[in-house]
Amino acid sequence: MRYRLRFKVDHDYGSILPLNYQLEVYRLIRDVLTDDQYLYQQWLKSNNIYKQEKLQIFNFSNLIVLERKIYGDRMLILSDTVELTLSFLFENNTDQLVWESFDRLNMTVGDKKSQIRLKVIAIEKQQCPTFTSCMQFIARSPIVLQNFESTRYVKFLAPSDEGYLENFTQSMLDKYNLFRGEPMESANIYTSIDFLTEPKSKLIEINNNQKELVKGYMYRFKINAPKELIEIGYKIGFGDKNHLGFGFCDILYSTEKKLQPTLEGSTKEETAVQNSIENKTLS
């Protein structure tokens, strides 16, 4: 389930946000969803969620900012409104959780250096697509795959690395197993990925205090896999670190030879901004 949140920016409070805001936004969403513990616990219970250690509850898109300027590692927001899409794997009572948690809420997000204050002015539930065993996606945030070569170091895999497809598939399987509580029945699970654009790397610092760097890749791709796994990837994210907003992908809808990405429920102007952001990221 996906929910599109629209916020009004309080420019009197502040208009500058760090470019790498993933950790701050994750903490904000987590705190908002768990603020009413009774509501949150009832939602967990209705979805039979009893162990949360490894289970990822939500994924989120980049902030959609129509007008902005970049100054070093900071973003000056010129728009009066910004948007963000929340995506959940679990559906039972999720409407209630999102609306009661976010409706008309005032919140502050940012780091110690710069913050902005936002007010939720609209919540839109997006229509869930029909999933098939062959679909095309565009990465709206970097897709991250980790390979722990030792207990001390982690390697971020590139699409050209050996084992990338296997790790991509295993990531979907791990999420499916956690979601269903049991392994997928098929013993021979076939998956393939065709890159529709050249993958471009993006290095993001997600913790200014500890200098934690995460490397992921932006690309458009076609995937062949069991539709249950594709649905998992769409709803909670492809790859790793989805709780930080990585691996958020939109479905490519196009019959033209040159694929044009379209955000579900977005306006032409917003789609143009997303394409502009993607092009800057890929350059």
N, C-alpha and C positions, 0 to 999 in steps of 0.2 A: 504494500500500500504506500502510495506517495501523497504527500501533502505539501502544497506550495504556500509558503508564508510570505506575506508582504509586510514590510516594516516602514514606518515613518522615521526619518532621521532627525534627531534633535540637534540642529546645527549650533544652537546656543550653548550646548554642552560640549560639543567637539565634533570634528569632521574627519579626523585622521585615524587610520587603522593600520596595524602592521600588515604587510603583504602576506606573510606567512602566519595566518590566523587559525590554522586547523586545530591546534590544541586548545586555544581559548574558546573557539566555537563548540568543540566537543564538550568541554567542561560546562559551558553554559547550557547546552541542550540537556545534558545529563542531569544537571542540578534542577532545571525546570521540570523535567519529567518525574523526578523523584521527590520534589518538594512536598507534594501531598502523598505521604507514604501509604495511607489507606487506599487511595485511588490507584497508586502504582502497584501495590501488592495485590490488589484485586485484579488488575490487568495481567500480572504475572500468573496468577492462579488460573484465570480464564484461559490462558494459553498454555497451561501445563508447563510453565517454566519454573524449575525448582533449583537448578544449578546454573549460576551465571558466570562462573569463573572464566570460561572460554567462549561463552555464547555472546555473539555480538547482536545487540538489540536493534541498532539503527545505523543508517548511513546518511550522509548529507552532501548536497551539491556545493560548488563554489558559490559565493555571494554574487548575485547578478547586480552589477552597478552600471547604470546606463551612462553616467558621466563621471569621470574621475581623472586624476592626474597622479603620476608616479614620481615620488621623490626618494631616491635611494631604496631603502627597505620599507618605505611608508606609502600608503595610498590616501590621497586626499579625495574624499567623497564629495562630489558636487551635486549629485542627485538628491532630491527630497525623499525618495523612497529607494529601498533595496529589497531584493528577494532572495529566498533560499528554499530549496526543496528537501524535505525530510522523507526518507524511505525506510519502511519497516518490513520485516519478513513475516511477523506475526500479525494476524488480522482481527482476532476476536477482541471486541471492545476498544480497538485502536482509535476509532473515531472519537469516542468519549475521552480517552486519554489525551489526545492531541488538542481537542477543542477546550476541554476544561483546564488544561495546563497552559495553553498559549493565548487563548482568546483575550484580546485587549491588554495583554501583559506589557509592562514596561521593563526593560532589561538593559544592562550595560555589558559591553564586550570589548576586549582589548588587552594589552599588556600594561606594565607599569609606566611605560613611556607615553602611550596614547590610547585613548578609549573613545567609544561612541555610545550614545544612548539611543535605544530603539524602542518603538512601540508597535506592537502587532496590530495592523489595521485590517487584515484580511487573511482568511485561511481557505484554501481551495483544495478539495480532494480531487486527485487526478484519476482518470479512468485507467483501470488496469488493462494492459494489452493482452492479446492472445499469444501464447508462447508455442513455438514450434521447435523442431530439432535442428533447424538451420535459420540463423538470424544474423543481422548485421547491426553493429553498434559503433558508437563514437564515444571515446573516453572524454568525459568532461573534467575529470581530475586524473592525475597520474595513476597508472596501474602499477602497483608495487608487488614484487615477488621476492621473498627472502629465502636464502639458503644458508643454514647454519653449518659452516664447514668445521667449526670447533665450538667449544663452550664459551669462548671469549669473543670471537669475531662473527659478524654476520655479513654475508655477501648479498648485495641486491642484484638480482639477475637481469640481464638485458635480453630482449627478444631473440638476439642472435646467439645467445649462450646455449650450450648443450643442456638439455633438461628443462628448458623453459616451458615447453608444452606440458611435460609431465607434472611440473610444479603448479602450472596454471590449473590443470585438471584436478590434481590432488587437493588444491585449495577449495575448489567447488565441492568435491566429495566430502571433505572434512566438515564444511558448513552443512551439507545435506545430512550427514550422519548425526551432527549435533541437533539439527532441527527435527529430524524424524526420530532420533533416539536409537537408530539402528542403521547398519550399512545398506547401501543400495543393493537390491537383489541381484542384478545382472553381474555375472562374473567377468564378462568381456565388455567393458565400457569404451566405446570408440569416441574419440574427440579429435577435432582438427581445427586449426586457426589459420586463416589467410589474412595477411595484413593488406588492407586496402590503401594505406598511406605508409610512408616510411616512419617508423617509430622515432620519436624525438625525446631525448632524456630531459628530466627536470629534477634539480636537486633542491630540496626544501628543508629548511631548518625549523623543526617543530618545537624545540624547547630552547629558548634563548639562554636559560640558566645553565643547562647541561650541554649545550651545543650538540644536540642530537640531530644528525642529518639523515634524511630519507631520500632515496633515489627511486624515481618511477618513470614510466614512459607514457607518452600521449600518442594515440594512434586510432585509426578506424579499422575495424576488423570484421571478418565473417567467421562465425563459429558454428561447427557441427558438433552436437552433443545431445544427450538426452534432454528433453525439454524441461524436465524437473531441475536439472543442474543449471540450465540457462536462466530459469525463473529465479533460482537462488542468487545467481550472480547479478541479475537485474535489480532485485529487491534489496539485497544487503551489500552488493559490491563485488567486483571481480578482484582477485588477488588478495593481498594482505593489508593489514592496518585500515580496514574499512571503517572502524569506529572513529577514525580521524578524518573521514571524508575522502579517503583514497579509493580509487576503483569505481567511482560513480559514473555510470554510463547511460546514455540515451539510445533508443532504437533509431536506426536510420530508416526513414520512410522516403522512398524515391523509386520511380520507374525509369529515371533518366540514367544515361551511362555515367555521367558525372554526378555522384551522390551528393545530395544536399541535406545536411542535418537539420532537423526541425525539433525544437523543444515541444513536448506535449503541452498543449494549452497556452503556448506562448504567442506573443504578438510578433509581427514581422520585425519591428524595431528591436525587440529583445533578442530574437534569433540572430539578427545582424550583429548585435553586441557580442553574443556568445561566439559567433564565427570570428569576430575581430580578436577576442580574447584568445581563442584557439590558435589563430594565425600568429599572434605575438608569442605564444608559448612555443609554437613549433619552429619559430625562426631562431 
